[in-house]
């Protein structure tokens, strides 16, 4: 993942996470690095069980009033 924030200092640093809408199954199968946004597979994927997996993620800055951005 890649998100940018034009602010300076900690207000410009972005943290990544699964959004509150991400189902537990996604959290069991995947991990996300909070600093880089790299998503990794950590469980067995079975196409016959689920041919499509949507991963809801958010990016937010470290400022005092962060406004997260969401994507799938």
ZANULUM-956422 format. One record per residue: x, y, z of N, C-alpha, C, O in turn; residue number from 1; residue in one letter. Coordinates in steps of 0.02 Angstrom, whole numbers, plus 50000, padded with zeros to 5 digits. Layout:
BEGIN
{nxx = X&nyy = Y&nzz = Z&caxx = X&cayy = Y&cazz = Z&cxx = X&cyy = Y&czz = Z&oxx = X&oyy = Y&ozz = Z&resi = NUM&resn = a}
...
***
This chain:
BEGIN
{nxx = 50042&nyy = 49941&nzz = 50000&caxx = 50000&cayy = 50000&cazz = 50000&cxx = 50044&cyy = 50061&czz = 50000&oxx = 50101&oyy = 50059&ozz = 50022&resi = 1&resn = x}
{nxx = 50016&nyy = 50116&nzz = 49975&caxx = 50053&cayy = 50178&cazz = 49976&cxx = 50006&cyy = 50236&czz = 49986&oxx = 49960&oyy = 50247&ozz = 49946&resi = 2&resn = x}
{nxx = 50016&nyy = 50272&nzz = 50040&caxx = 49978&cayy = 50332&cazz = 50054&cxx = 50027&cyy = 50387&czz = 50073&oxx = 50079&oyy = 50373&ozz = 50102&resi = 3&resn = x}
{nxx = 50011&nyy = 50448&nzz = 50056&caxx = 50054&cayy = 50504&cazz = 50074&cxx = 50014&cyy = 50557&czz = 50109&oxx = 49953&oyy = 50563&ozz = 50101&resi = 4&resn = x}
{nxx = 50049&nyy = 50596&nzz = 50149&caxx = 50020&cayy = 50652&cazz = 50185&cxx = 50069&cyy = 50710&czz = 50177&oxx = 50128&oyy = 50704&ozz = 50194&resi = 5&resn = x}
{nxx = 50045&nyy = 50766&nzz = 50153&caxx = 50089&cayy = 50823&cazz = 50139&cxx = 50111&cyy = 50861&czz = 50202&oxx = 50153&oyy = 50905&ozz = 50197&resi = 6&resn = x}
{nxx = 50083&nyy = 50845&nzz = 50260&caxx = 50102&cayy = 50879&cazz = 50322&cxx = 50174&cyy = 50862&czz = 50340&oxx = 50203&oyy = 50814&ozz = 50315&resi = 7&resn = x}
{nxx = 50203&nyy = 50904&nzz = 50383&caxx = 50271&cayy = 50893&cazz = 50405&cxx = 50272&cyy = 50860&czz = 50474&oxx = 50222&oyy = 50862&ozz = 50511&resi = 8&resn = x}
{nxx = 50328&nyy = 50829&nzz = 50491&caxx = 50336&cayy = 50797&cazz = 50556&cxx = 50291&cyy = 50736&czz = 50565&oxx = 50276&oyy = 50701&ozz = 50517&resi = 9&resn = x}
{nxx = 50270&nyy = 50724&nzz = 50627&caxx = 50229&cayy = 50665&cazz = 50640&cxx = 50162&cyy = 50669&czz = 50605&oxx = 50131&oyy = 50618&ozz = 50592&resi = 10&resn = x}
{nxx = 50138&nyy = 50730&nzz = 50591&caxx = 50075&cayy = 50737&cazz = 50554&cxx = 50081&cyy = 50710&czz = 50483&oxx = 50030&oyy = 50697&ozz = 50451&resi = 11&resn = x}
{nxx = 50141&nyy = 50703&nzz = 50458&caxx = 50151&cayy = 50678&cazz = 50390&cxx = 50168&cyy = 50604&czz = 50388&oxx = 50170&oyy = 50574&ozz = 50334&resi = 12&resn = x}
{nxx = 50179&nyy = 50572&nzz = 50446&caxx = 50193&cayy = 50501&cazz = 50448&cxx = 50127&cyy = 50462&czz = 50444&oxx = 50078&oyy = 50480&ozz = 50478&resi = 13&resn = x}
{nxx = 50126&nyy = 50409&nzz = 50404&caxx = 50065&cayy = 50371&cazz = 50393&cxx = 50071&cyy = 50302&czz = 50423&oxx = 50122&oyy = 50269&ozz = 50415&resi = 14&resn = x}
{nxx = 50018&nyy = 50280&nzz = 50459&caxx = 50015&cayy = 50213&cazz = 50486&cxx = 49958&cyy = 50175&czz = 50451&oxx = 49905&oyy = 50203&ozz = 50438&resi = 15&resn = x}
{nxx = 49971&nyy = 50112&nzz = 50435&caxx = 49922&cayy = 50070&cazz = 50401&cxx = 49894&cyy = 50018&czz = 50448&oxx = 49929&oyy = 49994&ozz = 50493&resi = 16&resn = x}
{nxx = 49831&nyy = 50000&nzz = 50439&caxx = 49800&cayy = 49947&cazz = 50479&cxx = 49739&cyy = 49922&czz = 50442&oxx = 49714&oyy = 49953&ozz = 50395&resi = 17&resn = x}
{nxx = 49714&nyy = 49865&nzz = 50464&caxx = 49650&cayy = 49842&cazz = 50438&cxx = 49597&cyy = 49887&czz = 50467&oxx = 49601&oyy = 49907&ozz = 50525&resi = 18&resn = x}
{nxx = 49547&nyy = 49904&nzz = 50428&caxx = 49493&cayy = 49946&cazz = 50454&cxx = 49448&cyy = 49905&czz = 50499&oxx = 49453&oyy = 49843&ozz = 50500&resi = 19&resn = x}
{nxx = 49404&nyy = 49938&nzz = 50534&caxx = 49357&cayy = 49904&cazz = 50577&cxx = 49308&cyy = 49860&czz = 50538&oxx = 49275&oyy = 49817&ozz = 50567&resi = 20&resn = x}
{nxx = 49304&nyy = 49871&nzz = 50472&caxx = 49259&cayy = 49832&cazz = 50430&cxx = 49290&cyy = 49766&czz = 50406&oxx = 49254&oyy = 49724&ozz = 50379&resi = 21&resn = x}
{nxx = 49355&nyy = 49758&nzz = 50416&caxx = 49389&cayy = 49697&cazz = 50393&cxx = 49365&cyy = 49638&czz = 50435&oxx = 49371&oyy = 49639&ozz = 50496&resi = 22&resn = x}
{nxx = 49339&nyy = 49586&nzz = 50403&caxx = 49316&cayy = 49528&cazz = 50441&cxx = 49374&cyy = 49490&czz = 50474&oxx = 49431&oyy = 49495&ozz = 50453&resi = 23&resn = x}
{nxx = 49357&nyy = 49452&nzz = 50525&caxx = 49407&cayy = 49414&cazz = 50562&cxx = 49445&cyy = 49366&czz = 50516&oxx = 49504&oyy = 49354&ozz = 50526&resi = 24&resn = x}
{nxx = 49411&nyy = 49339&nzz = 50466&caxx = 49442&cayy = 49293&cazz = 50418&cxx = 49501&cyy = 49327&czz = 50383&oxx = 49554&oyy = 49296&ozz = 50374&resi = 25&resn = x}
{nxx = 49493&nyy = 49389&nzz = 50363&caxx = 49548&cayy = 49427&cazz = 50332&cxx = 49605&cyy = 49436&czz = 50380&oxx = 49663&oyy = 49428&ozz = 50361&resi = 26&resn = x}
{nxx = 49591&nyy = 49450&nzz = 50442&caxx = 49643&cayy = 49460&cazz = 50493&cxx = 49680&cyy = 49394&czz = 50508&oxx = 49739&oyy = 49395&ozz = 50526&resi = 27&resn = x}
{nxx = 49644&nyy = 49337&nzz = 50500&caxx = 49676&cayy = 49272&cazz = 50509&cxx = 49721&cyy = 49254&czz = 50451&oxx = 49772&oyy = 49221&ozz = 50460&resi = 28&resn = x}
{nxx = 49703&nyy = 49275&nzz = 50390&caxx = 49740&cayy = 49256&cazz = 50330&cxx = 49797&cyy = 49304&czz = 50312&oxx = 49845&oyy = 49283&ozz = 50280&resi = 29&resn = x}
{nxx = 49791&nyy = 49367&nzz = 50332&caxx = 49839&cayy = 49418&cazz = 50310&cxx = 49864&cyy = 49459&czz = 50369&oxx = 49831&oyy = 49464&ozz = 50421&resi = 30&resn = x}
{nxx = 49923&nyy = 49487&nzz = 50360&caxx = 49950&cayy = 49536&cazz = 50408&cxx = 49969&cyy = 49598&czz = 50369&oxx = 49980&oyy = 49596&ozz = 50309&resi = 31&resn = x}
{nxx = 49971&nyy = 49654&nzz = 50404&caxx = 49990&cayy = 49717&cazz = 50372&cxx = 50043&cyy = 49751&czz = 50415&oxx = 50035&oyy = 49757&ozz = 50476&resi = 32&resn = x}
{nxx = 50097&nyy = 49773&nzz = 50384&caxx = 50150&cayy = 49809&cazz = 50420&cxx = 50126&cyy = 49881&czz = 50430&oxx = 50112&oyy = 49915&ozz = 50381&resi = 33&resn = x}
{nxx = 50122&nyy = 49905&nzz = 50491&caxx = 50095&cayy = 49971&cazz = 50504&cxx = 50135&cyy = 50028&czz = 50473&oxx = 50107&oyy = 50080&ozz = 50455&resi = 34&resn = x}
{nxx = 50201&nyy = 50019&nzz = 50466&caxx = 50243&cayy = 50073&cazz = 50439&cxx = 50247&cyy = 50071&czz = 50362&oxx = 50243&oyy = 50124&ozz = 50330&resi = 35&resn = x}
{nxx = 50255&nyy = 50012&nzz = 50333&caxx = 50265&cayy = 50008&cazz = 50261&cxx = 50201&cyy = 49996&czz = 50221&oxx = 50198&oyy = 50012&ozz = 50162&resi = 36&resn = x}
{nxx = 50150&nyy = 49968&nzz = 50254&caxx = 50088&cayy = 49952&cazz = 50219&cxx = 50091&cyy = 49885&czz = 50182&oxx = 50045&oyy = 49867&ozz = 50146&resi = 37&resn = x}
{nxx = 50146&nyy = 49849&nzz = 50190&caxx = 50154&cayy = 49784&cazz = 50157&cxx = 50105&cyy = 49734&czz = 50186&oxx = 50102&oyy = 49723&ozz = 50246&resi = 38&resn = x}
{nxx = 50066&nyy = 49702&nzz = 50141&caxx = 50018&cayy = 49651&cazz = 50161&cxx = 50049&cyy = 49583&czz = 50145&oxx = 50073&oyy = 49572&ozz = 50089&resi = 39&resn = x}
{nxx = 50048&nyy = 49538&nzz = 50194&caxx = 50076&cayy = 49471&cazz = 50185&cxx = 50024&cyy = 49418&czz = 50199&oxx = 49980&oyy = 49428&ozz = 50241&resi = 40&resn = x}
{nxx = 50029&nyy = 49363&nzz = 50163&caxx = 49986&cayy = 49306&cazz = 50176&cxx = 50015&cyy = 49267&czz = 50234&oxx = 50074&oyy = 49250&ozz = 50234&resi = 41&resn = x}
{nxx = 49973&nyy = 49253&nzz = 50284&caxx = 49998&cayy = 49215&cazz = 50342&cxx = 49957&cyy = 49152&czz = 50354&oxx = 49970&oyy = 49115&ozz = 50401&resi = 42&resn = x}
{nxx = 49907&nyy = 49139&nzz = 50311&caxx = 49866&cayy = 49079&cazz = 50317&cxx = 49859&cyy = 49046&czz = 50250&oxx = 49881&oyy = 49072&ozz = 50199&resi = 43&resn = x}
{nxx = 49828&nyy = 48987&nzz = 50250&caxx = 49817&cayy = 48951&cazz = 50187&cxx = 49758&cyy = 48981&czz = 50150&oxx = 49705&oyy = 48992&ozz = 50178&resi = 44&resn = x}
{nxx = 49769&nyy = 48994&nzz = 50085&caxx = 49716&cayy = 49020&cazz = 50043&cxx = 49686&cyy = 48962&czz = 50003&oxx = 49723&oyy = 48921&ozz = 49976&resi = 45&resn = x}
{nxx = 49620&nyy = 48958&nzz = 50001&caxx = 49585&cayy = 48905&cazz = 49964&cxx = 49537&cyy = 48938&czz = 49916&oxx = 49485&oyy = 48965&ozz = 49937&resi = 46&resn = x}
{nxx = 49553&nyy = 48937&nzz = 49851&caxx = 49512&cayy = 48969&cazz = 49801&cxx = 49441&cyy = 48941&czz = 49800&oxx = 49393&oyy = 48978&ozz = 49789&resi = 47&resn = x}
{nxx = 49434&nyy = 48877&nzz = 49812&caxx = 49367&cayy = 48847&cazz = 49812&cxx = 49325&cyy = 48870&czz = 49871&oxx = 49264&oyy = 48872&ozz = 49866&resi = 48&resn = x}
{nxx = 49357&nyy = 48887&nzz = 49925&caxx = 49321&cayy = 48913&cazz = 49983&cxx = 49299&cyy = 48985&czz = 49971&oxx = 49243&oyy = 49004&ozz = 49987&resi = 49&resn = x}
{nxx = 49344&nyy = 49024&nzz = 49942&caxx = 49330&cayy = 49094&cazz = 49929&cxx = 49372&cyy = 49117&czz = 49869&oxx = 49433&oyy = 49122&ozz = 49875&resi = 50&resn = x}
{nxx = 49340&nyy = 49130&nzz = 49813&caxx = 49375&cayy = 49151&cazz = 49753&cxx = 49394&cyy = 49224&czz = 49753&oxx = 49435&oyy = 49246&ozz = 49713&resi = 51&resn = x}
{nxx = 49366&nyy = 49262&nzz = 49799&caxx = 49380&cayy = 49334&cazz = 49803&cxx = 49384&cyy = 49354&czz = 49876&oxx = 49340&oyy = 49336&ozz = 49916&resi = 52&resn = x}
{nxx = 49436&nyy = 49390&nzz = 49894&caxx = 49443&cayy = 49415&cazz = 49962&cxx = 49454&cyy = 49490&czz = 49958&oxx = 49501&oyy = 49513&ozz = 49926&resi = 53&resn = x}
{nxx = 49410&nyy = 49527&nzz = 49990&caxx = 49418&cayy = 49600&cazz = 49994&cxx = 49450&cyy = 49617&czz = 50060&oxx = 49429&oyy = 49593&ozz = 50113&resi = 54&resn = x}
{nxx = 49501&nyy = 49658&nzz = 50057&caxx = 49538&cayy = 49678&cazz = 50117&cxx = 49525&cyy = 49753&czz = 50128&oxx = 49547&oyy = 49794&ozz = 50089&resi = 55&resn = x}
{nxx = 49490&nyy = 49769&nzz = 50181&caxx = 49476&cayy = 49838&cazz = 50198&cxx = 49533&cyy = 49864&czz = 50241&oxx = 49547&oyy = 49836&ozz = 50294&resi = 56&resn = x}
{nxx = 49566&nyy = 49917&nzz = 50219&caxx = 49622&cayy = 49946&cazz = 50256&cxx = 49612&cyy = 50020&czz = 50267&oxx = 49571&oyy = 50052&ozz = 50234&resi = 57&resn = x}
{nxx = 49649&nyy = 50047&nzz = 50314&caxx = 49648&cayy = 50119&cazz = 50325&cxx = 49719&cyy = 50144&czz = 50334&oxx = 49764&oyy = 50108&ozz = 50356&resi = 58&resn = x}
{nxx = 49729&nyy = 50207&nzz = 50316&caxx = 49792&cayy = 50242&cazz = 50326&cxx = 49775&cyy = 50305&czz = 50365&oxx = 49727&oyy = 50341&ozz = 50349&resi = 59&resn = x}
{nxx = 49815&nyy = 50319&nzz = 50416&caxx = 49803&cayy = 50379&cazz = 50456&cxx = 49870&cyy = 50408&czz = 50477&oxx = 49920&oyy = 50373&ozz = 50481&resi = 60&resn = x}
{nxx = 49870&nyy = 50473&nzz = 50489&caxx = 49933&cayy = 50504&cazz = 50511&cxx = 49938&cyy = 50500&czz = 50587&oxx = 49893&oyy = 50476&ozz = 50621&resi = 61&resn = x}
{nxx = 49995&nyy = 50522&nzz = 50613&caxx = 50008&cayy = 50518&cazz = 50685&cxx = 49991&cyy = 50582&czz = 50722&oxx = 50007&oyy = 50589&ozz = 50781&resi = 62&resn = x}
{nxx = 49958&nyy = 50628&nzz = 50689&caxx = 49942&cayy = 50692&cazz = 50720&cxx = 49891&cyy = 50685&czz = 50775&oxx = 49865&oyy = 50631&ozz = 50787&resi = 63&resn = x}
{nxx = 49876&nyy = 50740&nzz = 50810&caxx = 49830&cayy = 50739&cazz = 50867&cxx = 49758&cyy = 50723&czz = 50847&oxx = 49721&oyy = 50695&ozz = 50887&resi = 64&resn = x}
{nxx = 49737&nyy = 50740&nzz = 50787&caxx = 49669&cayy = 50726&cazz = 50764&cxx = 49671&cyy = 50691&czz = 50696&oxx = 49652&oyy = 50721&ozz = 50645&resi = 65&resn = x}
{nxx = 49693&nyy = 50628&nzz = 50695&caxx = 49700&cayy = 50594&cazz = 50631&cxx = 49633&cyy = 50581&czz = 50598&oxx = 49584&oyy = 50563&ozz = 50631&resi = 66&resn = x}
{nxx = 49631&nyy = 50589&nzz = 50533&caxx = 49572&cayy = 50573&cazz = 50493&cxx = 49593&cyy = 50516&czz = 50447&oxx = 49630&oyy = 50526&ozz = 50399&resi = 67&resn = x}
{nxx = 49569&nyy = 50455&nzz = 50461&caxx = 49591&cayy = 50399&cazz = 50421&cxx = 49560&cyy = 50399&czz = 50351&oxx = 49504&oyy = 50423&ozz = 50341&resi = 68&resn = x}
{nxx = 49598&nyy = 50372&nzz = 50303&caxx = 49573&cayy = 50361&cazz = 50235&cxx = 49564&cyy = 50286&czz = 50228&oxx = 49606&oyy = 50247&ozz = 50252&resi = 69&resn = x}
{nxx = 49511&nyy = 50265&nzz = 50196&caxx = 49495&cayy = 50194&cazz = 50189&cxx = 49497&cyy = 50173&czz = 50116&oxx = 49483&oyy = 50212&ozz = 50071&resi = 70&resn = x}
{nxx = 49515&nyy = 50110&nzz = 50105&caxx = 49512&cayy = 50081&cazz = 50038&cxx = 49504&cyy = 50006&czz = 50043&oxx = 49513&oyy = 49976&ozz = 50096&resi = 71&resn = x}
{nxx = 49487&nyy = 49975&nzz = 49986&caxx = 49481&cayy = 49902&cazz = 49982&cxx = 49534&cyy = 49877&czz = 49935&oxx = 49540&oyy = 49816&ozz = 49924&resi = 72&resn = x}
***
